[in-house]
Amino acid sequence: MNNPRYAGAYTYGRRQFRRTIDGKRTLRARDIDDWPACIPDAHPGYISWERHQENLKILKANGRGFEAARASIPREGPALLQGRAVCGQCGSHLRVRYAARRGRKEAWYICNRARIYRGEPMCQSIAGPPVDEAIGMLIAEQMTPAAVELALEVRKEIQARHEEADRLRCRAIERAQTEADLAQRRFMLVDPSNRLVADTLEGEWNEKLRTLANAREERERGREHDQFILDKAVHERLVAMTADFNELWKDPDTPSRERKRLLAHIIEDVTLLKLPAEGTTKLHVRFKGGKIQTLTTMNPKSSA
């Protein structure tokens, strides 16, 4: 449901009326950042505000809008990069078109927005089978126990850095505590009749207490952000998952939709750039963690 009231939020100005040049009124939906008023948890709701935001993202991804340039949810069809292929010339998401040839359904990744709307030449039309085969081989190579071991070693290094950062935050708390205790002793030893000095020392004491409170809050926020416990059971489970993943990926009975769902956990998107002069296509694969890898595939030759 799109209405924020179901999430217990009070909102005002989600839509805006405007007058066109001929005097007609038009209704335009505003972005959430442009709403004049948005107060989450203003009253009891059926769901939380965070869950409501997640539902809106899911609804937006599930749309089939012709103009939507975003990664769509996995659907039927053999195109492995459906919703994740990006045009290397204009940056739009490539569309998928299917053609029945030689008794089977073949996929094509095309970018034809400029042709449809402005009559310009089509950006790209790339055959899907070579691209999908290269991506499948890449996934099988990446999802190995050795890769998981390397990722766990990197995680241990990050954990060590988090512990060092926590020790530094503890030292900051100790310094703030020492300065607060010193300011307290100064305030307690001052002559009460000297109000000017007492007020100054009291202000310094309060400032040191605020610094101490901020240091403690900073440490708590840092610990919540950095906390990650990796025990032996999780380690063994991660290694076993790679074997399960490869077995499921290579199983011919696995539906195309399930393969796309598996792919969505590993790859963010793939930028395709066709080079007709060389007869190849460049694949710039961007993984979820930010790593980028480039592949090269041969374009299928025409029957002529």
N, C-alpha and C positions, 0 to 999 in steps of 0.2 A: 504494500500500500504506500502511496506517495505522500499522503498527508502527514505532516509531522505531529499532528495531534495524537495519533496512535502511539507515538513514542513519548508522550507526556511533555511536549514542547509547545510553548506559545510563540507564534510567529505572526508577523504583520508585513504586508508588502511583498508577498511572493510573486505577484503579478503586477504589471504596470500597463495602464491604459495610455494610449497616445492617439493623437489626431493626425490623419493623413492629409495630404494637400487638398483633397476633395472634401474634407470635413468628416470622413468616416472614422469611427473609433476602432482601434486595433488593440489586441491584447497580446502582451509579450511576457513570457516567463523570465524572471530574474534568476541569476545565480545566487547561491546561498550567501556569498560574501557581500552581495548588494542588497540583502534584505534590510529594511530599516530596523526591524526588531526580530530577535531570535533568542529565546530564553529556554534552554533545555531544562528538563525536570521541573517545569512550572506546576505540573499536576501529575497524579499517578497515570502511568501509561501501560499499554499492553506489552510493549517491548521496550528495551533500553534505547537511548539515543545512538549509542555505538552500533547496536544491531540494526537500527533503522538506516544508518549510513551505509552499512554493508549491504543491506537489501537493495538500496538504490543503485549501488555499483553493480550488483548482479543483474538487476533489471536493465540497466544500461548496456551491459555486455550481452544480454540475451536478445537485444533488438536486432532486427534484420534491415534496418534503415539503409537505403541505397547510398546515402551520403556519409554513413558512419565509418570513419577511418580509425578503427580500433580492432583489437583482437577479439573475435567472436568466440562463443563457446563451441566445443567440438560437436560436429554433426556427422551425419552419414556421408559416405563418399570416401574414396581412397586417397584423396589429396592430404598428405601428411602435414603440410604447413598451412592448412586452411585457417585463416585469421591471424597468422603469424608471419606471413611473407610480406615484405616491404619493398616497394619499387626503388631501385637504386638511382633512378633519374629524377623523379618528382617527390619521393618520400611518402607517397600514399600507400595504404595497404592494398596489396594485390587481390583481385577477385579470382575466384575459382570457376572455371568452366569445364564441363565434362563432354567428351565426344566418344561415341562407340566406334571403335576401330578394331578390326581383326578379331571380332568376337569378344572384346573386353572393353571396359570403360577406362579411358585415359583422361588424366587431369591436365589442365593448362592454367598457368598463372598469368593473368592479363591485367593491364592497367589501361583502361579506356575511358576514364572520366573526361579527359580533354577532348577526345573524339566525340563523345556523346553531347557534351554541352557547348563546345566551341568549334566543332568540326575540324579539329587539328589531328595530325597523325597520332596513332596509338603509341604510347610510351614503349611498352614492352609486351611481348607474348612469348612465354617460356614454357617449354614442355615440362610436365611434372615428373614423369618417371625417373629421369636421371637425377633430378634434385632430391626427390624423396629417397632414392637408393643411397645417395651420398649422406644424407642426414641420418638414415637408419644405421649405416655403418659407423658414423661418428658417435652415435648414442651407444652402440654396442661396445665401442672402444673406450668411451669415457666411463661407463658404469662397470668398473672392475674393483675387486677388493683392494688392489694396490692404490687406486685413486682414493678410496675411502680411508685407507691408512694414512695417506698423505694429508687428506683433509683433517683427520684427527690430530696429526702432528701440528698442523697449523693452528688448530683450535687450542691445543695445549700451550703453544707459544702465546696466543692471545690471552689465555687464562693467566699465564705468568705475568704478562704486562698489566692485566687488570689487578692482580694482587699487589704489584708494585705501586700502582696508582692508589690503591686503597691504603697502603702503608703511608704514602705521602699525605693523603687526606687525614689519617690518624695523627700524623705529626702536626698538621695544621690545627687540629682540634686541641692537641696538647699545648701548643703555643698560645692559642686563644684562651684556654683555661688558665694558663699561668698569668697572662696579662690581665684577665678578669679578676683573679685572686689578688694580684698586686694592686689593681685599682680599688678593690674592696677594702684592703688594708689601709690604703691612703685615705679613703673616705672615712673609715672608722676612727682614724687617729686625728682627724682635723678637729679644731676647736669649734663647737656648735655656734658660738657667738659670732664667728667669722662667716657670715652667710655667703659672701661672694666666693670665697675659696671653697666652701662646702658645696655650693651649687655647681661650681666648675668640676669638682672631683666627682660629684654625683652624675653629671652628664657624661664624663669620661667612663665611669663605671657602667652606665647603661649602654654606652656605645660598645664597650668590650663584651658585654653580655649579648648584644645583638650579633656581634661578630662571631661569638661562640655558637650561638644558635644557628646562624647561617652555615657555619662549618659543619655542624652535625647534620643539618638537613642536606647539605651537599654530599656528605658521605653516604647517607641513606639512599639518595637518588642514584648515586654512582653504583652502589652495591646492587640495587634493583636492576639497573641497566646492564651490569656486567655479570650478574649471577648466572652461572650455567654449570650444572653438575653432570659430569660424564662418567658414569660408573661402568663396570666391566660388562654388565648385562646389556646396556645400551650399545657399547662398543661391538659386542658379538652380534647384536641384532642388526646394526648397520651393515656389518660385513655380510650377514646372511641375506639382507635385502637386495644386495647387488646380484646375487645368484638368482633370486626370485624374479627380479626385474628383467634380467636377460632371458630367463626361461619364458616369461610371459611375453616379452617383446618379440622373440623369435618364433613363438607358437603361431602356426598358420591359421588356427581357429580363433585367434584374438581379433575381435572386431576393430575396424578402423577407428571408430569413435574412442575405444579404450586406448589405442595407441596414441591418439592425439591428447588424451588426458594425461597419459604418462609423460608425453613430451612437454606438456605445459608446466610440469614441475621442474624441468631442467633448462629449457630454452625460453628466453624472453621473446626474441623475434629473430628473423633471418632476412637480411637485405640481399636482394637478387639484382645483379647487373649483367645483362646480356651483352656479349661482345661478338657481333656477327662477323666482323673481319677475321677474328681468330677462331671462330667456331666454338667458343666456350662460354660458360656462364660463371661469374664469380659469386660465391656464397659467403657473406660475412655473418657468421653465427654469433649472436650475443647471448651468453648464458645468464642464468638468474643471478649468479654471484658477481657479474660484471665482466667476466673473462670474455674475450673476443677471439674467434678463430676463423680463418679464411680457407675456404675450399674452392676447388675448380672442377667443373664438370664439362663434359663434351656435349655439345648440342646434337640432337639426332638429325641426321641428314634427311632431306626430302626424298620422296620416292623417285623423283626425276634424277 
